[in-house]
Amino acid sequence: MKIIVPMAGRGSRLRPHSLTTPKPLISVAGSPIVHQLVLEIAKVVEEPISDIGFILGDPAFFGKEVEQSLISLAEGLGAKGHLFRQDQPLGTGHAIMCAAELLEGPAVVAYADTLIRANLELDSEADAVIWVKEVVQPEAFGVVELNDQEEIVNLVEKPKSYVSNLAVIGIYYFKEIERLKKALETVVSQKLEAGKEYQINEGILTMMKEGAVFKPGTVSNWMDCGNPEVTIQTNSEMLSIKSAEGEDLVDPSAKVVNSTIIPPCFIARNAIIKESTIGPGVTIGEGTTIEKCILKNSLIQNNSIIQGLKSENAMIGNHVRYYGNPTFVSIGDYSELK
């Protein structure tokens, strides 16, 4: 089994947090989004992973440190890590074709902007599986259309009239991914119209026309990391899931002094909590100091100093210095205070 992870986007909706850290590498509930996604897929597909291909963007942004973390992630699963570059933002289908040399045999394609909990059962009668989740507002998503045999026969982006309430979450299994490769080769050979991109859906629809059987798979939890507000929600939800699974969320090296921790919270290595009330739903990154704060449902990254902050919804990046009731304020591009 192979895993293909397109992750070349700049994550503009998550600014300012994605200005210096690629969105898939932003830590949520204690570890980077892409790490959690790949580890969950590897855990539930119940097949050995031979290769993991990561499709990255601009080398100036996805640099050596990012590359090494991804190779280490693959090697930790006993797989060979591969790095590919998508030099231009030409769409999801084009991104997959950047990893053309891996497109053979069984493979999972997973876009690195969500977190999941699932049992990715692979239907032996299906040529491919598209994982979906029931949603309340299907008109805001890409959804699948099913026939009477519960097979996927169409994909519709943001339908204006009701098709189904099953939203595509961005994880796909192909029994023979070379069939998708062949379909996408035709797609990307065509000249793009202005403002258009090469999409994976075009390749999938071509496979359907050629008779490929697509089945839906379902996930128990699907959590978005698209913008700061939903990422904070995802952080809190993932902390609850990890706590219920029995994961230890407080590193032994963290120092908690005259403070109350209301679980679930993640407190990383060498974090310091003084005279504060933290939780529930709070992540504190490595080397961060929290003093005289009251925090709920908040996500604070590494090596920051936060004093005198009272907040029920905060997302704070790395190397931040916040001192309550400031007399001097220096705030950079894309920052937001409410």
C-alpha positions in Angstrom: 0.0 0.0 0.0 1.1 3.5 -0.8 0.0 6.9 0.6 0.0 10.0 -1.6 -0.2 13.3 0.3 -0.7 16.5 -1.8 0.2 19.4 0.5 1.7 22.1 -1.7 -0.8 24.9 -0.9 0.1 27.9 1.2 -2.9 27.7 3.5 -4.0 31.3 2.9 -7.2 30.9 4.9 -5.2 30.0 8.0 -3.1 33.2 7.9 -1.2 34.6 9.8 -0.4 31.1 11.2 0.5 29.7 7.8 2.8 32.6 6.8 5.9 31.0 8.3 4.7 27.4 8.8 3.1 25.3 6.1 -0.5 24.5 7.1 0.0 20.7 7.2 2.9 21.2 9.6 0.9 23.4 12.1 0.5 21.5 15.4 -3.0 20.7 16.6 -3.6 18.9 19.8 0.1 18.2 20.2 1.4 17.2 16.8 1.4 18.4 13.1 -1.8 17.9 11.1 -0.1 15.9 8.4 1.6 13.6 10.9 -1.7 12.8 12.6 -3.4 12.2 9.3 -0.8 9.8 7.9 -0.5 7.9 11.2 -4.3 7.4 11.4 -4.4 6.1 7.8 -1.5 3.7 8.4 -3.2 2.5 11.6 -6.6 1.7 10.1 -5.9 0.4 6.5 -4.5 -2.8 8.1 -2.0 -3.2 5.3 1.8 -2.6 5.3 2.8 0.8 3.9 5.6 0.6 1.4 5.9 4.1 0.2 4.6 7.6 1.2 4.8 10.4 -1.3 4.5 14.0 -0.2 3.8 16.7 -2.8 5.3 20.0 -1.6 5.3 23.5 -3.0 7.9 26.3 -3.1 11.2 25.0 -1.7 11.8 28.4 0.0 8.6 27.7 2.1 8.7 23.9 2.3 12.4 23.8 3.2 14.9 21.2 4.5 13.4 21.0 8.0 10.0 20.2 6.5 11.5 17.7 4.2 13.3 15.9 7.0 10.3 15.7 9.2 8.3 14.1 6.5 11.0 11.6 5.6 11.2 10.7 9.3 7.4 10.3 9.5 7.5 7.8 6.6 10.5 5.9 8.0 8.8 5.6 11.4 6.1 3.6 9.7 8.6 1.3 7.9 7.9 3.0 4.6 10.1 4.8 2.1 9.5 8.6 2.0 9.4 10.4 -1.4 9.3 14.2 -1.9 7.9 15.8 -5.0 7.4 19.4 -6.0 4.4 21.1 -7.5 6.0 24.3 -8.8 2.7 25.9 -9.9 -0.7 25.8 -8.2 -2.5 24.0 -11.0 -5.0 22.0 -9.0 -5.5 18.7 -7.1 -5.2 16.5 -10.2 -2.0 18.1 -11.3 -0.6 17.7 -7.7 -1.2 13.9 -7.9 0.5 13.7 -11.2 3.6 15.3 -9.7 4.1 11.9 -7.9 3.6 9.9 -11.2 6.4 7.4 -10.4 4.4 6.2 -7.4 1.1 5.8 -9.1 1.0 2.0 -9.4 -0.9 -0.6 -7.4 -3.1 0.0 -4.3 -2.9 3.5 -2.9 -4.6 6.0 -0.6 -4.7 9.7 -1.6 -5.2 12.0 1.4 -5.2 15.8 1.3 -3.5 17.2 4.4 -5.9 19.7 5.7 -8.2 17.6 7.9 -8.0 15.2 10.8 -10.0 12.0 11.0 -11.0 9.0 13.1 -12.2 6.2 10.9 -12.2 2.5 10.1 -11.0 2.6 6.4 -12.5 -0.7 5.4 -11.4 -1.5 1.8 -14.3 -3.0 -0.1 -12.9 -5.9 -2.2 -15.6 -5.5 -4.8 -14.8 -1.8 -5.4 -12.2 -0.4 -7.7 -12.0 2.7 -5.5 -13.4 4.2 -2.3 -14.2 7.8 -1.6 -14.6 8.6 2.1 -17.6 10.9 3.0 -19.2 12.4 6.0 -22.9 13.4 6.5 -23.2 17.2 6.8 -26.0 19.6 7.6 -25.3 22.0 4.7 -24.3 19.9 1.7 -24.6 22.9 -0.6 -21.3 24.2 1.0 -19.3 21.0 0.0 -18.5 18.7 -2.8 -20.9 15.7 -2.4 -21.3 12.3 -3.9 -24.4 11.0 -5.8 -25.3 7.3 -5.2 -27.3 4.8 -7.3 -29.6 2.1 -6.0 -26.6 -0.2 -5.4 -25.0 2.4 -3.1 -22.3 3.0 -5.7 -20.9 6.5 -6.4 -22.0 7.6 -9.8 -21.2 11.4 -9.7 -19.4 14.1 -7.9 -21.0 17.5 -7.6 -19.3 20.6 -6.2 -21.5 22.8 -4.0 -24.8 21.6 -5.5 -27.5 24.2 -5.9 -30.2 21.6 -5.6 -30.1 18.5 -3.3 -28.0 15.6 -4.4 -27.0 14.0 -1.1 -25.7 15.0 2.3 -22.5 13.0 1.9 -19.6 15.4 1.7 -16.2 14.3 0.2 -13.6 14.7 2.9 -10.5 14.4 0.7 -9.4 10.8 1.3 -9.5 8.2 -1.6 -8.5 4.6 -2.1 -7.7 3.2 -5.5 -7.2 -0.6 -5.9 -5.1 0.2 -9.0 -4.1 3.9 -8.9 -2.5 3.6 -12.4 -6.1 3.8 -13.7 -6.4 7.3 -12.1 -2.9 8.1 -13.5 -4.0 7.2 -17.0 -7.2 9.3 -16.7 -5.3 12.3 -15.3 -2.7 12.1 -18.0 -5.5 13.0 -20.5 -6.8 15.7 -18.2 -3.5 17.5 -17.7 -2.6 17.3 -21.4 -5.4 19.7 -22.1 -4.9 23.4 -22.2 -6.3 25.2 -19.2 -8.9 27.9 -19.5 -8.1 31.1 -17.6 -8.7 30.7 -13.9 -9.2 26.9 -14.1 -7.2 24.0 -12.5 -6.7 20.3 -13.2 -8.9 18.6 -10.5 -8.8 15.0 -9.2 -12.6 14.9 -9.8 -12.0 15.0 -13.6 -9.9 11.9 -13.4 -12.4 10.1 -11.1 -15.3 10.9 -13.4 -13.4 9.6 -16.4 -12.8 6.3 -14.4 -16.5 6.1 -13.7 -17.4 6.5 -17.4 -15.0 3.7 -18.1 -16.9 1.4 -15.7 -14.9 1.7 -12.5 -16.9 0.9 -9.4 -16.7 3.6 -6.6 -18.0 2.9 -3.2 -18.5 5.4 -0.3 -16.6 4.9 3.0 -17.6 6.7 6.2 -15.6 8.3 9.0 -16.7 8.7 12.6 -14.9 12.1 13.0 -13.9 14.6 10.3 -12.3 17.8 11.6 -11.3 20.7 9.4 -8.2 22.9 9.8 -9.1 25.4 7.2 -9.2 28.6 9.1 -8.3 29.8 12.7 -11.9 29.5 14.1 -12.5 25.9 12.9 -8.9 24.9 13.8 -9.5 25.9 17.4 -12.7 23.8 17.4 -10.7 20.9 15.9 -8.0 21.2 18.5 -10.6 20.9 21.3 -12.4 18.0 19.6 -9.1 16.1 19.0 -8.0 16.6 22.6 -11.3 15.0 23.7 -10.8 12.1 21.4 -7.2 11.5 22.5 -8.1 11.7 26.1 -10.9 9.2 25.6 -8.4 6.9 23.8 -6.2 7.0 26.9 -3.4 9.1 25.5 -1.2 10.9 28.1 -1.5 14.6 27.1 0.8 16.3 29.7 4.5 15.9 29.3 6.4 15.0 32.5 8.8 17.8 31.9 6.1 20.5 32.0 6.0 22.6 35.1 2.7 23.5 36.6 2.9 26.0 39.5 -0.1 27.3 41.5 -2.3 26.5 38.6 -5.4 24.5 37.7 -5.5 22.3 34.6 -9.0 21.3 33.5 -8.8 18.3 31.1 -8.5 17.6 28.3 -5.5 19.7 27.7 -2.2 19.1 25.9 0.9 20.5 27.6 4.1 20.0 25.7 7.7 19.4 26.8 9.3 22.2 28.9 6.1 24.2 29.0 5.6 26.3 32.1 2.2 27.2 33.6 2.1 29.7 36.5 -0.8 31.0 38.5 -3.3 30.2 35.7 -6.4 28.2 35.0 -6.1 26.2 31.8 -8.8 24.2 30.0 -10.7 22.5 28.9 -9.7 22.2 25.2 -6.3 23.9 25.5 -3.0 23.0 23.8 0.2 24.6 25.1 3.3 24.1 22.8 6.9 23.2 23.7 8.8 25.7 25.6 5.9 28.1 26.1 5.3 30.0 29.3 1.8 30.8 30.5 1.4 33.1 33.5 -1.6 34.6 35.2 -3.9 33.5 32.4 -7.4 32.0 32.1 -7.7 30.0 28.9 -10.3 27.8 27.4 -10.6 26.2 23.9 -7.3 27.7 22.8 -4.3 26.6 20.7 -0.9 28.2 21.6 2.3 27.0 19.7 5.9 26.8 20.7 8.3 29.1 22.6 5.8 31.9 23.3 5.3 33.9 26.5 1.7 34.7 27.4 0.9 36.8 30.5 -2.4 38.1 31.7 -4.5 36.7 28.8 -8.2 35.8 29.5 -9.7 34.1 26.5 -12.2 31.3 25.6 -11.0 31.1 21.9 -7.4 31.9 21.0 -5.0 30.7 18.4 -1.5 32.0 19.0 1.6 31.1 17.0 5.3 30.5 17.7 7.7 33.0 19.5 4.8 35.3 20.5 5.2 37.7 23.3 1.9 38.8 24.9 1.7 40.9 28.1 -1.7 41.9 29.3 -2.9 45.5 29.1 0.0 46.6 26.8 1.1 50.2 26.5 3.0 49.3 23.2 1.5 47.1 20.5 3.3 45.7 17.4 1.1 43.5 15.2 2.1 42.2 11.8 0.2 41.5 8.6 -2.9 39.3 8.6 -3.2 39.4 12.5 -6.6 39.6 14.0 -7.9 40.8 17.4 -11.5 40.6 18.3 
